[in-house]
Amino acid sequence: MPFDITRVRAAYPALSEGFVHFDGAGGTQTAGSVADAVAGAMRAAAGNRSTAFTPGRRSLEQVAAARSAVADLVGGDPAGVVLGPSATALLYTLARTVGAGWHPGDEVVLSRLDHDANVRPWVQAAEAAGATVRWAEFDRATGELPTGQYADLVTDRTRLVAVTAGSNAIGTVPDVSAIAKTAHAVGALVVVDGVHAVPHAPTDLATLGADVLVTSAYKWSGPHLAAMVADPARWAELRPAKLIPSSDAVPERFEYGTPSFPLLAGVTAAVDHLAGLDPEATGDRRARLRAGLAAAQAHEEALLDRLLAGLAERPAITVYGSPARRWPTVSFRVAGMSPAQTQAALGEAGFCLTAGDYYAYEYFTAMGLRDTGGAVRASIYHYNTADEVDRLLAELDRLADRA
Ligand SMILES: Cc1ncc(COP(=O)(O)O)c(C=O)c1O
């Protein structure tokens, strides 16, 4: 059935303020059911985790429910879902832990298409161990990440391959499963940054070939929390630095301090919200997530095509990259204006877009664009409309005329 955009938008109270949000890649609006779940948890009697009394049991249940929800979202095992404050914090924990086992001569393969969160923690861990970093380069014209180069980059010294499932700068969808096959042939660990990809399509850990997949809930209608997901047996092999009295069980041993129980209730509500995007979907939550996110993906792809076609018709606009497969994310510049000026002018007119390098540090450095302000990013989420795309294009025409 067609994607019922009116119904979908009604689920986001914040949209009633009237801003046009093309900034989902920087953080989406929160579904109303998420806000209700967080507020509900905060209004209810609460306690730290304990089996001894009801509020303490509630907290235990909130943690368990969030693990199950994230596991359904990405096709993981709830016992392998590590929860944390942000993807960056989780990747640092992982890099410090994994890197402690590296030695001089070991190699790690990183990509210049990744957000810095899946780059710098590995670079620093490699430096600390005396290991060597090898770089996968993207094609400067298309923005694609050629898979073939991994056959040369990956050697029998490779301990880790870190790669994104989607460029947060230009939307490229790398062939992660092919890269993972090359990495697994030499026994390397494959860490996939799913932060940009998971909001836009059904995700399956096994299909991707990810040993570890990271995702952030605030990119898919939820609160500012994140998760990294792996087979619990994989976590059992790793020993992060931890406090003496804290749990040494998997996955708790990777989680520092007392979690935000109300926000975890919000994570579960966000996954339930995504599972309801196709109201006719049936089956268990994972099946409904697949249907809901496939419907959202088709809607987003139609908007992306409309946006790209509109931008291509405008000589004043330069779009960066033209990958064959891309998430609905486009970086561009308007002639005669800096990205920050474009962002500010759009902001005045009620359009919310990101400008700068969005922490895609290696991409913008390699493109020679970082020192001159990066680019402006229009990122589409399932609550966007064709009318909003047309209004953005019309606003860009006004700006280009003034520039
Ligand atoms: C692709 C990608 N990876 C990682 C991150 C970092 O996520 P977090 O803010 O949860 O640390 C972002 C944030 O924008 C991102 O887009």
The ligand as an SDF file (V2000), in Angstrom:
LIG
                    3D

 16 16  0  0  0  0  0  0  0  0999 V2000
   27.7710    7.8580   10.0440 C   0  0  0  0  0  0  0  0  0  0  0  0
   27.8820    8.3440   11.4590 C   0  0  0  0  0  0  0  0  0  0  0  0
   28.6340    7.6480   12.3380 N   0  0  0  0  0  0  0  0  0  0  0  0
   28.7850    8.0290   13.6160 C   0  0  0  0  0  0  0  0  0  0  0  0
   28.1580    9.1510   14.0880 C   0  0  0  0  0  0  0  0  0  0  0  0
   28.3480    9.5370   15.5130 C   0  0  0  0  0  0  0  0  0  0  0  0
   27.1800    9.2280   16.2240 O   0  0  0  0  0  0  0  0  0  0  0  0
   27.0140    9.6870   17.7330 P   0  0  0  0  0  0  0  0  0  0  0  0
   26.5630   11.1120   17.6870 O   0  0  0  0  0  0  0  0  0  0  0  0
   25.9500    8.7630   18.2660 O   0  0  0  0  0  0  0  0  0  0  0  0
   28.3210    9.5180   18.4100 O   0  0  0  0  0  0  0  0  0  0  0  0
   27.3700    9.9220   13.2240 C   0  0  0  0  0  0  0  0  0  0  0  0
   26.7350   11.1530   13.6940 C   0  0  0  0  0  0  0  0  0  0  0  0
   26.3660   12.0260   12.9400 O   0  0  0  0  0  0  0  0  0  0  0  0
   27.2280    9.5060   11.8750 C   0  0  0  0  0  0  0  0  0  0  0  0
   26.4940   10.1840   11.0020 O   0  0  0  0  0  0  0  0  0  0  0  0
  1  2  1  0
  2  3  1  0
  2 15  2  0
  3  4  2  0
  4  5  1  0
  5  6  1  0
  5 12  2  0
  6  7  1  0
  7  8  1  0
  8  9  2  0
  8 10  1  0
  8 11  1  0
 12 13  1  0
 12 15  1  0
 13 14  2  0
 15 16  1  0
M  END
$$$$
